[in-house]
Structure formats: C-alpha cells, structure tokens
Amino acid sequence: MMRWLPYPLVSLALCALWLLLNQAFDAASILLGAALGIALPLLLRRLQPLGYPRLHAPATLLRLLGMAGVEIVRSCFNVSRIILFAKHADVNSQFIRVPLTMRDPYGLAMLSCLINMTPGTVWVEILPEGHELSLHVFDLHDAGWWIDTIKTRYERPLIDIFEPRSVRGDLA
C-alpha cells in the first residue's frame, strides 16, 4: 500500500511555505497548501531513486555550513582584490587533482556545491580512473594546501554526515 505522506516534514514545510507566500491563513489557502504538501512529494519521489539522504551528524553539518559561509565571504574579498588590483601576469590560474575518499552521491553533490559556491574555485569533473576531483583554482599558490583543505575541511565532515560508520569502516 502506498503511503500518503512519504515525507511528512517536507509536506508540512511545503504547506507552510504556501501559506507564507500567499500571506493568507484562510480555509482555502490552508486546503490548497495541504493538497500541495501531499501531492508534490508523491509526484516527485521518483526523482529521488536513492531515496532522501540520511544525515548521521547534523551538528557537523551546521559547523560545516558555518565554516563554508566564512570561507565564501573571505574568498569573495580575495577574488575581488585580485580582479581589481592585481596585474594580469600575477594571476596563476591552474587545474589541480584532488584524490577523493568519499563515494556517497549526496556527499559528492554537497561537496560540488560548496566548491562551486566559493569564488575562485570550480569543480570540473571526477576523473574516473583514480576517483580524483579535477578542480580549477583562479589564483593557485600552493596545490598541497588546496588538497589538504578540501580533504580535511570539506570531505572529512561530509563523510561523517552522509556515510554511516558501517560504510566508512577504517576511515572513522
């Protein structure tokens, strides 16, 4: 039997969002919001063939997002300074390869979002032969620092968040 509310928190959030967007709290708005909250998760669940991700360390996720926010702002200032004040010949734009340990598709998607939101870096692709990330850095001074930063500040917390201990094995 099919569940009517496969994701009750998503349904509740959709209904609340509908009410906020309409700035109304009458019976018709509540009924339409509830209908959307029930119908959309049912219609869109085929878009999540792996199901919704399970977060194993929500506190780590909050710390990661806070740290990433600070890094994004700091990188905005650094890239702006380089664009506005540096000579074109001083910019060392290069590609580097970062070996990845993580295999979880949701963790990799989150890592790509964090990297692409940071000005001056672009996730290019995952090279399949060695499961390495090809990364473009706008002004590269130390490739080792970038590899260490991605592995320790981003990948390690994402592994803790998205991969259960049984999958992580010796990585924990």
C-alpha positions in Angstrom: 0.0 0.0 0.0 1.3 3.4 -0.9 1.9 5.8 1.9 0.1 9.1 1.6 2.8 11.1 3.4 6.1 9.6 2.4 7.9 12.7 3.7 5.8 14.4 6.4 8.3 17.1 7.2 8.6 18.1 3.5 4.7 18.1 3.3 4.5 20.3 6.3 7.2 22.7 5.0 5.5 22.9 1.6 2.2 23.8 3.2 3.8 26.4 5.5 5.7 27.9 2.5 2.5 28.1 0.5 0.8 30.0 3.4 3.8 32.3 3.8 4.0 33.1 0.1 0.2 33.8 -0.1 0.3 35.8 3.1 -3.1 34.3 3.9 -4.4 31.9 6.6 -7.9 31.2 5.4 -9.5 27.9 4.8 -8.9 27.9 1.1 -5.2 28.7 1.4 -4.8 26.0 4.1 -6.6 23.4 2.0 -4.6 24.2 -1.2 -1.3 24.2 0.9 -2.2 20.9 2.3 -3.0 19.5 -1.1 0.3 20.7 -2.5 2.1 19.3 0.6 0.6 15.9 -0.1 0.7 15.8 -3.9 4.2 17.2 -4.6 6.2 14.6 -2.6 4.1 11.8 -4.1 4.6 13.1 -7.6 8.3 13.9 -7.2 9.6 10.9 -5.3 10.6 9.2 -8.5 13.2 11.9 -8.9 15.0 10.5 -5.8 15.8 7.0 -6.9 18.2 6.5 -4.0 15.7 8.0 -1.5 16.4 11.0 0.6 19.8 11.2 2.3 20.2 10.2 5.9 22.2 12.7 7.9 24.3 11.0 10.5 25.8 14.1 12.1 23.6 17.1 11.9 25.8 19.2 14.3 28.7 18.6 11.9 26.6 19.8 9.0 25.8 23.0 10.8 29.5 23.5 11.7 30.5 22.8 8.0 27.9 25.2 6.7 29.1 28.0 9.0 32.7 27.4 8.2 31.9 27.3 4.4 30.0 30.6 4.8 33.0 32.3 6.3 35.3 30.8 3.6 32.9 32.0 0.8 32.9 35.6 2.2 36.7 35.6 2.6 37.1 34.2 -0.9 34.8 36.9 -2.3 37.1 39.6 -0.9 40.3 37.8 -2.1 39.0 37.3 -5.6 37.7 40.9 -5.8 41.1 42.2 -4.6 42.9 40.1 -7.3 40.5 41.2 -10.1 40.6 44.9 -9.1 44.2 45.4 -8.1 46.5 42.6 -9.4 48.3 42.6 -12.7 47.1 40.0 -15.2 50.5 38.4 -15.2 50.4 37.9 -11.4 47.4 35.5 -11.5 48.3 31.8 -11.5 45.2 30.1 -12.7 45.6 26.3 -12.9 43.9 22.9 -12.6 44.7 20.5 -9.8 43.7 17.0 -8.9 42.3 16.1 -5.5 42.0 12.4 -4.6 38.6 11.7 -3.1 37.8 9.1 -0.5 34.0 9.8 -0.4 31.7 7.7 -2.6 28.3 8.8 -1.4 26.5 10.6 -4.3 24.8 13.1 -1.9 28.1 13.9 -0.2 29.7 14.4 -3.6 26.9 16.7 -4.7 27.2 18.7 -1.5 31.0 18.9 -2.0 30.5 20.2 -5.5 28.0 22.8 -4.3 30.4 24.0 -1.6 33.3 24.2 -4.0 31.4 25.9 -6.8 29.8 28.5 -4.4 33.3 29.6 -3.3 34.6 32.3 -5.7 37.8 31.4 -7.4 37.2 27.6 -7.5 35.3 25.4 -9.9 34.6 21.7 -9.7 35.4 20.5 -13.2 34.8 16.7 -13.1 35.6 13.5 -11.2 38.2 11.6 -13.1 37.0 8.0 -13.1 40.4 6.3 -13.3 41.5 7.3 -9.9 38.4 8.8 -8.4 40.0 12.2 -8.4 38.4 15.6 -8.5 39.6 17.9 -11.2 39.5 21.4 -9.7 40.2 24.8 -11.3 41.7 27.4 -8.9 41.7 31.0 -10.0 44.9 32.0 -8.2 46.9 29.0 -7.2 49.9 29.4 -4.9 50.1 26.0 -3.2 48.4 22.9 -4.6 49.2 20.9 -1.5 47.3 23.4 0.7 44.2 23.1 -1.6 44.3 19.3 -1.5 44.7 19.3 2.3 41.9 21.9 2.7 39.4 20.0 0.5 40.2 16.7 2.2 40.1 17.9 5.9 37.7 20.9 5.9 35.2 19.6 3.4 35.4 15.9 2.6 36.1 14.6 6.1 33.0 16.3 7.6 30.8 15.3 4.6 31.9 11.7 5.1 30.8 11.9 8.7 27.5 13.5 7.7 26.4 11.2 4.8 28.2 7.9 5.2 27.2 5.6 8.1 30.0 4.2 10.3 29.5 0.7 8.8 30.3 2.0 5.3 33.2 4.2 6.5 35.0 1.3 8.1 38.6 2.3 8.8 38.0 5.9 7.8 36.3 6.8 11.2 
